[in-house]
């Protein structure tokens, strides 16, 4: 196989054969293709796209590159949720224990931050001692005991995607429909899920901000998942401004704790309720969205969702006491308040700019090998539609990097737009896409 020839063919708009795709994926997972050549091929796919047959072959090859989990011994329909990436999107940490408490097992293989968006694994690993790398036996044991587990890809589970995921993050190849679809669906099939609810983001903070591209992504994800006997639906949700108030790893875990105690931001809980209801429908616990949302909120009020989160964290090596007493965790060395320039109303907050500013605080990566700062991030005090007075706090930057203060502060302030007139908040929940098409919500 001539890798240069394949790169050139895809660069020029050609089609790769099933055999070519299978060999590339297998060889890259084995370390026989260097990162620079795979980067070139991924960039060619980014610009030229893939035919549906190529996408199916890529997903199958990635799935075949490693082991799959066997969860047949766990009763019930196993349902997972996955977000296509957002800013301040801590929904998984809240949602998984609530759905498990309502009687649906949740096997969840999550990812790290990509580009300007945060990653569930990075957030969870801000909890001291928490382990996302479990073998299959430990993974099953956690699900049996707590009803859910939140893990990362092991060296042997979809290893091709694990390597490509990290490479895409630092080479500008994240917002590609075939690369997004193959990555998500191969992982979800490998983790042992029977069904999947997708939270497909649309708006300035999404990888594909345009509504046309978002719908195309959602439909392709739903088609691909169902073609592999993974019952899949997709819910569109808005990502024009950050979700919730906290953006950053431990900061988002802390906000998740508030949500599980019934004190969370309304926008976060609206998404949690809707996705939770869909998971309960696919898991056979209810037939209606309204009843599903009531069931989710009942587990918030009972405290069972929070108790399950603590149990899962403890079984995966983390310290549950910091969840019970989050004030024990240290803050970043520098906490920089940002004030409104004058009176008016917040008319918008550019989610992408806030996400990029959070990366600059240390909360995200700019190179593949980099770590993340668990304490870093941004806390918003105002959201779209809120009235502000001059000098009133808008946000607070948390960072351990003093040399970046002015740049980050300027970027966060520039992400805010203001109006002299009241501003309505647009709908948060959009279309629901199922195998038959989509249903307007």
C-alpha positions, 0 to 999 in steps of 0.5 A: 500500500502506498500511503502517499498515493492514497493521500493524493487520491483523497486530496483530489476528490477520489474514493478510497476502497474498503480494502484501502481504508481497512489497511490504513486504519489497521496499520495506523493503530499498529504504529506503522503509519506516522502521524504526519501522513495520517494528519495529511489524510485526515486533512484531505478527508476534512476538505473532500469528505467521504462517500457513504460507503467510505464512511461505513468502511471507516467505522467498521475498520475502527471498530475492528481495530480493537476489543469490544465490551460484552455487557450481555450479563447486565440486565436491561437495555443499555443506553448511552448519551453522547454530545457532539461537543459544546462549551460548558457542556457538563450534561453527561456527569449529571445525566448518567447517574440520574438515568441509572437511578431511574432504572436504565443502565448507562455504559458511557465511554467518553472523550477528552476535550477537542478544539474549543470544547471540553471533554468529559474525561478531563472533567472527571479526572479533576476529581482526585484519584478518579480513573477512567481507564478500566479493564472490561471486568472492572467496567462491568462491575461498576455498571452492576453496582451503580447502574453506570460507568464513565470510562475512556478508551483503553489501549485495546478498545477502538485504538485507531479512534483513540489515536486519530481523536488526539490527532484531529484535536491538534491539526484542525480536523475536528469539524468533519462529518465523516470523522465525527460520525465514525469516531462516535459510533465506533466507540458507542458500539464497542462499549456495549451499548444497545441504544444511543441518544445523541446531543447534536449541538448547533450554533456558534459554539458547535463544530458545525455551526450552520443548521444545514450541516448540523442536520446532515450530521445528525441524520448521518449519525442516526443512520450509521448507528441504526445500521450497526443495530445501535438504536439511535436518535439525535436531539438538536440543542443550541450552542450559541452561548455556553451551557450553564455558567461554568466552563472548565474542568473542576468548575464544571464538576462543581456545577454538576454537583449543584445540578444534582442537588437541584440548584443548577442553571435552568438551561443545563437542567432543560437539556438534562431532562430532555436527553434523560427522557429520551434515554428512558424511552429507549430503555423501555422505562416510559413512552412519553417525554413528559413522563420521562422528564418527571422521572429524571427530576424525581431522582434529583429530588430524592438525591439518588442521582448524587448518591450514585455519582459518589458511588461510581466515583469511589468505585473508579478510584476517586475521592467522593468526599470532594463531591460532598464537600467541593469547597475542599478543592483549591481554586486557581491562583488567579481569579480575575473579575471582569465587569460590564462596560456599561448598562444594558442587556446581554444580547449574546455570548459567543460560545466558541470565543469563551471556549477558546479563552478557556483553552488559554487559561489552561483548561484545554490542549493546544498540542496532543501530548499536553495535559489540562489544568483542572482548576482553570476556566471561566465562570459566567455571572450573566447570560443572554437576556440578563440586565447589567449595570456598568461595573457589574460582574460579567465573568471571572477568569480562573487561571494559574498562568499570570502571563495570559491575564490580559489576553484572556480577559480581553477575549472573554469581554469581546465574547459578550454583546450588549443591547440597550433593549430587552433581549429574548432567549432563543429556544434551547431544544430543537429538532428530534431526529429518528430513523424516519427523519426528524420531528419538530419540537 
